[in-house]
Amino acid sequence: MYTFLDKNDVILFHLLPSLCCKRTRSASVSAPSVAEAIKAFILHVPIPGDLNRQINTHRKWLENKGLSLQPMLMFIGSNLSNITACYVQIDTVRYHLRTPLKALDTCFKAFHALDAEYPEECRAVWYFIQKYFFNLYLEEDEQIPRVTNVLSSLKGLVSKSDA
């Protein structure tokens, strides 16, 4: 079972797309919506027996867009504050992790170890994680203004608290 802090982690993961992704107001803008970013970033399955069905549904959704399943975070529990299991799915292999934070860490490292691309819908979220938590800046990184602004704001908050 997870601690109170672990339970908060999944809620925070769910909120990250709201922080990192641009909110689109126009139909002409092709940027993914926050809802699409959340769907691509984490898969929350309330009933453990539905996990395979949900993965197959997600895989078909990706195939319809001409994409394949990239490393993915999956959480099982009746709601986001009552998570009972954490997984990372890499293609057809599913790894059970002890905590939500370990799942995030493993998923991030899998992207880099496998030279996999971040899913387009949640690319901004993964770049934020990469730069803020891992301090990893790569030459080929896409520059996403919203992520740059959030990182800059957070650095400003940290420097104010250090002063």
N, C-alpha and C positions, 0 to 999 in steps of 0.2 A: 504494500500500500504506500501511497505517496504522502509526503508531509504537506502541511498547509502551504509552504512556499512553493513546492513542486506544483501544486494545484494552480497557484497563481501564474506559473510559467505558461501554461497552455492558454490561459486567458490573455496574457500579454502577447503570445505568439499570434493569437487571433486578431489582436488590435494592430500589430505591426503594419499590415497593408494600409490601414487608415492613415498611418503616419507617413508612410513612404510613397504611396501611390497617389498620383494626381487624380483629383475628382473631376470627371468629365461632365461638361454641361451641354455639349453640342454633339449632335449625331454625326457631324463631319469629322470629329476627332477620333482617331483609331486607337487611342490609348485604352488599355484594359480598365474596366471599372474596378472599384475596390472589392465588390462582391466576386468578380472573376479572379482577382488576385488572391482572395481568401481561399476560394475553391481550389486554385492551383497550388497554394502554399501548404495547406494542411487538409487532411481528410479526417473529419470527425465522424465516427460511426457510433451511434448510441447502443446498438445491439451487436455483441461480438459475432454472432452467426451471420450478420449481414456484411462482414468485411470483404469476403471474396466477391460478392455480388457488386458491392460499391466500387471495388478496384476494377472489375470488368466494365462497369458503366463508365468509370473515369477513363479507362483505356480506350473504349469506343469513342468517347467524346474527343479524345486526343487524335485518334485515327481519322475521324471526320475532318479534322483540321490539318491533316497531313503530318502529325507529330507523334512521337513515341513517349512512353512513360519514362520520365527522368527520376532520379532518386526523390523519394517523397516521404514526408512526415505523415504518420497516421496515429490517431489517438482513439481509444475505445473508452466509452463511458456515457452514462445517461445524459450528462451535460458537461460543459467545459470545466466546471469546477469539481467534477466527480470522475476523474479519469482513472480507469482501472488497468490500462495497458498502453504501452507506447511502442511503436514500430517504425522502422524505416524500410521502405520497399525499394529495391533496386532491381528493375526488370521483373523477373519472376521469383526472386529471392527476397524473403521477408526476415528482417532481423528484429528480435525483441530486445528492447533497451530498458534499463532499470528506471530511468527518470526522463521526463520531457526534455530537460536540458541536455542529457546524454544523447537523446534522439536527434535534437537539433545539431549538436556537435558532430555526430556521426554522419548525418545527412549532408551537412556542409562539406565535410572532409571527403565524402564520397564523390560529390560533384568535382572536386579538384583532383582526386586520385584517379578518377575515370575520365578526366578531361571532358566531362559532360557540360552541356549548356544549361544555364538557368532557364526555367520555363518563361516564356515571354510575358505571361500574365502576372507573374510575381518576381520578375527579374529585379525590380527596384528593391524589393524586400531582401533578396539574397545579397545584392550589392551593399545594402545598408549593414547587414550582418557581417559580411566580409570585411568591410572597412571599419566599422565601429568596434566590433567585438574581437576581430582577428587582426586588425591593423594591417590588412593585406591590400596593397594597391598594386595592380598589375597594368602594364602598358596597354594591353588589349581591352581593358575595362571600358564598357560603355559609360559615357558621362550622362547621368540622369540629374537634371537640375533640382528636382525635388529632394533627392537623396543628398546632394551636395549641400543644399540649404539646411536640411535637418542636421547633418553632421556638423556644419558650421555653427548652428544654434547650440547644439549640445557641447561643442568645444568652448563656446562663449560662456555657457553656464558653469562648466568645470573651472575655467580660468577665473571667473568671478568668485567662486567658492574657495579657490586656492589663495586669493588675495587677502 
